[in-house]
Amino acid sequence: NIWLYLIMSLFKNRLRQYVMLNIHVSLALVSLVLLTYHYTGFSVDWVYVVFAGLGTLVAYTYIKNVPPQASIFVAVKQVLKQSPIWIHFLGLLVLGLASFFNQAQEWALISIVMLCLGYILPGSKALPSPLRDFGAVKIIIVAFAWSGVTVLVPMLSFGHTVVDLAALFIAQTLWIIVLTIPFEIRDSSKDQLRHPTWPQKLGLLRVKILGTFLILSNIGIHFWLHLGQYQWLNQSISFVDLPYLLTMGLSFFGLIMAKPKQSFWYSAFWIEAIPIAWLVMICLL
């Protein structure tokens, strides 16, 4: 029993480190990128997959090390001081990989980077606080950034944006918002922001009803694409299959069961594991 306890304790500590080092969230984003390539029928751009995974790892590490209300000079100083040296090397590698993308992808990535900088750094006198201090806005910014990286940018390598790509981007954004709501519920008692978050403003029941509506909207968009048999560059786009429906079910369950006093693992591991579970189901089924 003692050996079993020691083994489980060691495993739990390593698992917590895996989460805290942002490896888990990076794998979740990589899973979504691979799912986009799978469902749209295009060949996987592995350079972009590596870029997205390492870029997420670097970005989340840097963002966590930026103190509230820090100026850009203080933020850079803290990022350089607090982040591990290997993260800086990965950051340089990410910049090198970005040179392999086309102009449309580069502009999209620049826009996402600017959005992330606005998320953590204060702006002009008209907007003296970073956007993450505005509770109702920060969840949308996170969703836009994730949808941009997982849907918009990879698809820009195959041509111009069209109606079905816009629909995929909107559907992904709505779903990412749903996955973010449990984090907002968890932090609702701790967040002291300029404006309340969705759970603080709407309450627990109403925010879960809103999240349910967003899931149904996501399903509606994908069925619209599926039944309409939309084609993009002679490739059909449809996410509707058993793994997709199971993933929406998991998302609904994760939303409904979320509560302010949740364990460390609920949002940080299980909710973020839903995209990974979706990719695993694709591989198995």
N, C-alpha and C positions, 0 to 999 in steps of 0.2 A: 504493500500500500504506500509506503514511503517513497519507493522508486517511482511508482505510478504518479504520485503527487508531484515529485520533482520533475518528471518528464512533462506533465501537463503544465506545470508552472513555466518551464522553459519554453514550451510551445506557445503558451499564451503571451509571454513576453516578446517572443520573436514575431508573433502575429500582430501585436500592438505596434511594434517597431515598423513592421511592413506597412501598416496603415499610417502611422505618424510620419513616415518618410515620403508619403504621397505616392507610393508605388501602386497601391490599390486603385486610387482614383485615376492614375495614368493608364492602368490596364483597362479600366472601365471605358475611358475615352477611346482607346485603341480598339476595343471591341465594337464600339459604335461606328468607327471609321470602316472597319472590316465588314460590318453589316451593311453599310451603305454601298460598298463595292459589290457585295453579294446580291443584294436585292435589285440594284440597277443593272446588273449583268456585265459590268465592265471589269477588265483585268485589274488586279490589285497593284497599285503603285507603292511598292515597299519602301521606297525612299520617303514618301509622304507619311506612311504608317510609322516609321521610325521617328521622323520629325515630330509628328503629332504626339507620340508617346513621351519622347524626351522633352519636348517643349512644354507639355503639361507638367511634367515632373519639376522642371526648372521654374515655371511660372508660379506654381502653387507654393514652392519653397520660398521664392522671393516675396510673394504677396504676404505670406504668413510672417515674414520678418520685417515688414514695414509697419512701424508704430502708427497709431491713430493720429490724424492731423499733422503728420510729418511733412515738411517741405521736401522738394525733390532732392536737395543736397543731403538732408538728414536721412531720407529714405535710401539713397544710394550708399551712404556711409554704413547704415545699419545692415543693408543687404550684403555688402561686401564683408562686413565683420561677422555677422551671425550665420551666414550660409556656409555649408561645408565647401572646401576647396574643389571637391569633385563636381559639385553643382555648377561652379563657374566654368570648368572645362566642358561640361555637357552643354552649357549655354553657348560657348563658342562653336561647338559641334553643330548645334541647332542652327546657328546663323549661317554656317557653311552649307548645311543641307538646304536652306531656303533659296540658295542660288540656283538650285535645279528646277525651280518652278517657273511657270509662265507668268507674264505680266499681270494677267487678271488675278491669278492666285496671290501674287505678291501684294497687290493693292488690297485685296480682301484681308490678307494677314496683317497688313499695316493698320487697317481699320480696326481689326480685333485687338491689336496691341494698344492702339490709342484708347479704345474702350476700356481695356484693363487698367491703363494708366489713370484714366478718369475715375475708375472704380476705387483706386487706393490713394490717389493724391488730390489735395485741394486744388481748385482751379483759380479763376479770377475773383475779383471782389464781388461779382454778381453770384458766384457759386463758391463761397469760401471753404466749403467742406467737400471731402471726396464723396462720390456717388454712393459708396457703401453705407454712408450715414443716413441715406434716405431709404428707409425700410421697404417701402412699396416698390422702389425702383431697382434695388440691388438684385432681387431675385430674377427680374427680367434681363438685366445685364448679364448675369451668369448664364441664363438660358440662351441669349443671343450669341455669346462667345462660344458655348459648347456646340450650338447648332451650326455656327459658322465654320468651326473647325471640323465637325463630323459630317456635314452635308454639303455646305456651300463650296468650301475650298477644294475638296477632292473632286467634286463634279465640274469645277471650272476648268479642269484639265482636258475635258472632253467637248467643250464648246461653250456657247453663250447660255446664259440663264433663260429659261422659258417658264411657262405657267406651271408645269408639273414640278419643276425644281423649286419654284417659289412655294408650291403647296407642300413639298417635302420639308422645306425649311420651316414653314409655319407649324406643321405637324410635330416636327422634332422639338421646336421651341416650346410648344404647349406641354409636351411630355416631360421635357427636362424641368419645367416649372413644377410639375407634379412631383418629380423625384426630389426637388429642392425643398418642398413644403415641410417634410418631416424634420429637416435641419432647422427650418425657421421655427417650427413648433418646439423643438428641443431648446432653442436659444431664446424663446419668447420671454422667459423670466430674467434673462441676463442682458439682453440687448438694450443699451441705452443710446438710442439714435435720435437724430433731429426729427425724424418722422417715424411712426410705428410701422412694424412689419405687418404682413398680411394676417398672421394669427393674432397679433396684438390688436389690430384694427377690427377684424371681422369676428374674432372669437374662434374657438376650436371647431365647433360644429359647422359654422358657415364656411370656414376655409376648406374643410373637408368636402363640403357640398360643391364648392367652387372647383376643387381639384378633381372631383368626380366628373363634373361638366367638361373639364379640360381633357380628361381621358376619353370621354365619349366624342368630343370634337376631333381628337386625334384619330380615333377609329373611323369617324365619319369621313375625314379627309382621305384616309387610306382606302376605304371602300369606294370612294368617288374615283380615285385614281385606278383602282382595280377594275371596277365595273365599266369605267369609261374606256378601258384599254388604251390609255394614253401612251404614245410612243415618243421617245427622245433619241434622236440620232439612230433610228431603227432598233432601239432597245426598249423593251417594255419595262415599266416601273410599277411594281406592286409589292407591298410589304405584307399583304394579307396571306397568312398561312397559320398553321397550328402554333409554332414557336412565338409568332407575333402576338396571337391572341392570349397565349399563356403568359407572355411578358406583360401585357396590359392587365391581366388578372393579378399578377404579382404586384404590379404598381398600385393597383386599387387596394389590395390587401395591406401593402406597406403604408399607404396613405391613411387608411381607416384605423390601423392599429397604432399610429404615431401618437405620442403623448409627451407633455413637457418633461416629466420625470422618466426618461428612458435610459437604458443602459448605454455605455460607451459604444457598444457594438451595433446597436440597432441602426442608426443612420450611417455612422462612419464605415461600417463593414457591410451589413446586410442590404441596405438601400443602394449603396454604391455597387453592390455585387449584381444587381438586376441586369445591367447591360452585359456583364460577363456571362451570367446565366443564359441570356438570350443567345449569345454566340455559341455557348456550349450545346444548347438545344438544337441549333442549326447543324452543328457537327454530328450530333447523335441521331437526329431524326431525318 
